Amino acid sequence: MKTELNDELKNAPHLQEMKGTNPFTVPDGYFESLSTRIQDRINAPKQKTIWEKLIQPLQTPVFAYSTITLVMLMCAGVYLNQKEHALPVKQMAFVNVTADDVYNSDEINDIDETTLVEALDVIPSTTQVSNQEEEDYLINSDTDESELINAL
């Protein structure tokens, strides 16, 4: 190992010049007064920074609880406001449309059977008709069988 160190020193002429000398010096009495200086720094009152002075009043429990309460009230207000004014999208389309509006519009020609079936699925049914009642109606009606077959 000593030979490796000597080989490295051959490549660094400045290190060869310093060989065997200590470039660092310690002021007189440094270590004798070190322990008292450390104790003085420990016992010295800590100076608060501007940030600590500004933040300290905000770290009280009263401030934390009031902030949480305010945030909860704001969230409840937003939720209730949205719930009060929101209509389901499917119902919103039929709010202000009358039969005359539909009849007089040019879009009446674009309506096909699937559109009507989808609209019936959206509108809640107020009457419940059983299959038996439907069959009785069709049997007792004056509708021709060929019309029913063509309709299906």
C-alpha positions as a LaTeX table, in Angstrom:
\begin{tabular}{lrrr}
\hline
Residue & $x$ (\AA) & $y$ (\AA) & $z$ (\AA) \\
\hline
Met1 & 0.00 & 0.00 & 0.00 \\
Lys2 & 2.88 & 2.33 & 0.78 \\
Thr3 & 4.27 & 1.81 & $-2.71$ \\
Glu4 & 0.88 & 2.68 & $-4.23$ \\
Leu5 & 0.80 & 5.90 & $-2.21$ \\
Asn6 & 4.32 & 6.81 & $-3.35$ \\
Asp7 & 3.31 & 6.11 & $-6.98$ \\
Glu8 & 0.35 & 8.47 & $-6.64$ \\
Leu9 & 2.56 & 11.15 & $-5.12$ \\
Lys10 & 4.91 & 10.94 & $-8.09$ \\
Asn11 & 2.02 & 11.95 & $-10.35$ \\
Ala12 & 1.05 & 14.89 & $-8.08$ \\
Pro13 & 4.02 & 17.21 & $-7.53$ \\
His14 & 2.10 & 19.58 & $-5.23$ \\
Leu15 & 1.21 & 16.74 & $-2.90$ \\
Gln16 & 4.89 & 15.68 & $-2.83$ \\
Glu17 & 5.85 & 19.13 & $-1.59$ \\
Met18 & 3.33 & 18.87 & 1.27 \\
Lys19 & 4.43 & 15.39 & 2.29 \\
Gly20 & 4.74 & 15.19 & 6.05 \\
Thr21 & 3.34 & 18.64 & 6.85 \\
Asn22 & $-0.08$ & 19.56 & 8.26 \\
Pro23 & $-1.60$ & 22.45 & 6.29 \\
Phe24 & $-4.28$ & 23.10 & 8.90 \\
Thr25 & $-3.78$ & 25.23 & 11.96 \\
Val26 & $-5.96$ & 25.63 & 15.05 \\
Pro27 & $-6.25$ & 29.01 & 16.77 \\
Asp28 & $-4.69$ & 29.22 & 20.23 \\
Gly29 & $-7.10$ & 28.19 & 23.02 \\
Tyr30 & $-9.72$ & 26.89 & 20.60 \\
Phe31 & $-10.37$ & 23.57 & 22.31 \\
Glu32 & $-10.22$ & 25.09 & 25.81 \\
Ser33 & $-13.09$ & 27.50 & 25.03 \\
Leu34 & $-15.05$ & 25.12 & 22.78 \\
Ser35 & $-17.24$ & 23.59 & 25.50 \\
Thr36 & $-18.28$ & 26.99 & 26.90 \\
Arg37 & $-19.16$ & 28.28 & 23.42 \\
Ile38 & $-21.31$ & 25.21 & 22.76 \\
Gln39 & $-23.11$ & 25.63 & 26.10 \\
Asp40 & $-23.73$ & 29.32 & 25.37 \\
Arg41 & $-25.33$ & 28.50 & 22.03 \\
Ile42 & $-27.54$ & 25.82 & 23.59 \\
Asn43 & $-28.72$ & 28.13 & 26.38 \\
Ala44 & $-29.21$ & 31.19 & 24.17 \\
Pro45 & $-32.89$ & 32.07 & 23.46 \\
Lys46 & $-33.89$ & 31.15 & 19.96 \\
Gln47 & $-34.85$ & 34.05 & 17.69 \\
Lys48 & $-38.08$ & 33.38 & 15.81 \\
Thr49 & $-38.15$ & 33.95 & 12.10 \\
Ile50 & $-40.80$ & 36.13 & 10.51 \\
Trp51 & $-42.53$ & 33.04 & 9.15 \\
Glu52 & $-42.75$ & 31.48 & 12.62 \\
Lys53 & $-44.17$ & 34.71 & 14.03 \\
Leu54 & $-46.87$ & 34.79 & 11.33 \\
Ile55 & $-47.78$ & 31.09 & 11.57 \\
Gln56 & $-47.90$ & 30.79 & 15.38 \\
Pro57 & $-51.44$ & 32.21 & 15.85 \\
Leu58 & $-52.72$ & 29.85 & 13.15 \\
Gln59 & $-51.55$ & 26.78 & 15.05 \\
Thr60 & $-54.14$ & 27.04 & 17.81 \\
Pro61 & $-56.91$ & 24.43 & 18.16 \\
Val62 & $-59.60$ & 27.12 & 17.93 \\
Phe63 & $-58.35$ & 28.17 & 14.51 \\
Ala64 & $-58.16$ & 24.53 & 13.33 \\
Tyr65 & $-61.72$ & 23.74 & 14.44 \\
Ser66 & $-63.14$ & 26.92 & 12.96 \\
Thr67 & $-61.38$ & 26.24 & 9.65 \\
Ile68 & $-62.73$ & 22.68 & 9.51 \\
Thr69 & $-66.24$ & 23.91 & 10.31 \\
Leu70 & $-66.06$ & 26.58 & 7.61 \\
Val71 & $-64.87$ & 24.09 & 4.98 \\
Met72 & $-67.64$ & 21.64 & 5.91 \\
Leu73 & $-70.29$ & 24.37 & 5.66 \\
Met74 & $-68.99$ & 25.44 & 2.26 \\
Cys75 & $-69.06$ & 21.84 & 0.96 \\
Ala76 & $-72.61$ & 21.34 & 2.28 \\
Gly77 & $-73.74$ & 24.58 & 0.60 \\
Val78 & $-72.25$ & 23.59 & $-2.75$ \\
Tyr79 & $-73.80$ & 20.11 & $-2.52$ \\
Leu80 & $-77.25$ & 21.39 & $-1.59$ \\
Asn81 & $-77.14$ & 24.09 & $-4.26$ \\
Gln82 & $-76.30$ & 21.58 & $-6.97$ \\
Lys83 & $-78.87$ & 19.08 & $-5.76$ \\
Glu84 & $-81.61$ & 21.72 & $-5.69$ \\
His85 & $-81.04$ & 22.95 & $-9.25$ \\
Ala86 & $-80.09$ & 19.73 & $-10.96$ \\
Leu87 & $-82.64$ & 17.80 & $-13.00$ \\
Pro88 & $-81.83$ & 14.41 & $-14.45$ \\
Val89 & $-80.68$ & 14.77 & $-18.02$ \\
Lys90 & $-83.40$ & 12.50 & $-19.39$ \\
Gln91 & $-86.18$ & 14.53 & $-17.78$ \\
Met92 & $-84.65$ & 17.89 & $-18.67$ \\
Ala93 & $-85.27$ & 17.29 & $-22.39$ \\
Phe94 & $-89.06$ & 17.16 & $-21.93$ \\
Val95 & $-89.55$ & 20.08 & $-19.54$ \\
Asn96 & $-90.81$ & 22.81 & $-21.90$ \\
Val97 & $-91.81$ & 20.85 & $-25.02$ \\
Thr98 & $-95.50$ & 20.61 & $-25.93$ \\
Ala99 & $-97.21$ & 18.34 & $-28.46$ \\
Asp100 & $-97.83$ & 21.32 & $-30.75$ \\
Asp101 & $-94.13$ & 22.19 & $-30.69$ \\
Val102 & $-93.24$ & 18.67 & $-31.79$ \\
Tyr103 & $-95.95$ & 18.57 & $-34.48$ \\
Asn104 & $-94.94$ & 21.94 & $-35.96$ \\
Ser105 & $-91.23$ & 21.16 & $-36.00$ \\
Asp106 & $-89.42$ & 19.65 & $-38.96$ \\
Glu107 & $-87.90$ & 17.02 & $-36.72$ \\
Ile108 & $-91.17$ & 15.06 & $-36.54$ \\
Asn109 & $-90.21$ & 13.35 & $-39.81$ \\
Asp110 & $-86.89$ & 12.19 & $-38.34$ \\
Ile111 & $-88.49$ & 10.24 & $-35.49$ \\
Asp112 & $-88.44$ & 6.49 & $-35.97$ \\
Glu113 & $-89.64$ & 3.58 & $-33.82$ \\
Thr114 & $-86.41$ & 3.24 & $-31.82$ \\
Thr115 & $-86.57$ & 6.89 & $-30.81$ \\
Leu116 & $-90.13$ & 6.43 & $-29.60$ \\
Val117 & $-89.22$ & 3.30 & $-27.64$ \\
Glu118 & $-86.31$ & 5.11 & $-25.98$ \\
Ala119 & $-88.60$ & 8.01 & $-25.08$ \\
Leu120 & $-91.13$ & 5.63 & $-23.54$ \\
Asp121 & $-88.37$ & 4.07 & $-21.45$ \\
Val122 & $-87.44$ & 7.52 & $-20.09$ \\
Ile123 & $-90.97$ & 8.65 & $-19.22$ \\
Pro124 & $-92.18$ & 6.91 & $-16.08$ \\
Ser125 & $-95.33$ & 4.91 & $-16.68$ \\
Thr126 & $-98.26$ & 5.73 & $-14.40$ \\
Thr127 & $-100.43$ & 2.76 & $-15.39$ \\
Gln128 & $-99.57$ & $-0.89$ & $-15.24$ \\
Val129 & $-101.17$ & $-3.05$ & $-17.90$ \\
Ser130 & $-100.86$ & $-6.80$ & $-17.66$ \\
Asn131 & $-100.28$ & $-9.05$ & $-20.62$ \\
Gln132 & $-103.79$ & $-10.50$ & $-20.22$ \\
Glu133 & $-105.34$ & $-7.04$ & $-20.51$ \\
Glu134 & $-103.32$ & $-6.35$ & $-23.63$ \\
Glu135 & $-104.45$ & $-9.61$ & $-25.23$ \\
Asp136 & $-108.10$ & $-8.93$ & $-24.35$ \\
Tyr137 & $-107.88$ & $-5.46$ & $-25.88$ \\
Leu138 & $-106.41$ & $-6.78$ & $-29.10$ \\
Ile139 & $-108.96$ & $-9.60$ & $-29.35$ \\
Asn140 & $-111.97$ & $-7.38$ & $-28.63$ \\
Ser141 & $-110.87$ & $-4.45$ & $-30.76$ \\
Asp142 & $-111.99$ & $-3.84$ & $-34.30$ \\
Thr143 & $-108.42$ & $-4.03$ & $-35.57$ \\
Asp144 & $-107.89$ & $-6.35$ & $-38.49$ \\
Glu145 & $-105.41$ & $-9.21$ & $-37.99$ \\
Ser146 & $-103.52$ & $-8.31$ & $-41.15$ \\
Glu147 & $-102.93$ & $-4.78$ & $-39.77$ \\
Leu148 & $-101.54$ & $-6.23$ & $-36.53$ \\
Ile149 & $-99.27$ & $-8.60$ & $-38.42$ \\
Asn150 & $-98.00$ & $-5.78$ & $-40.63$ \\
Ala151 & $-97.44$ & $-3.58$ & $-37.60$ \\
Leu152 & $-95.33$ & $-6.25$ & $-35.92$ \\
\hline
\end{tabular}
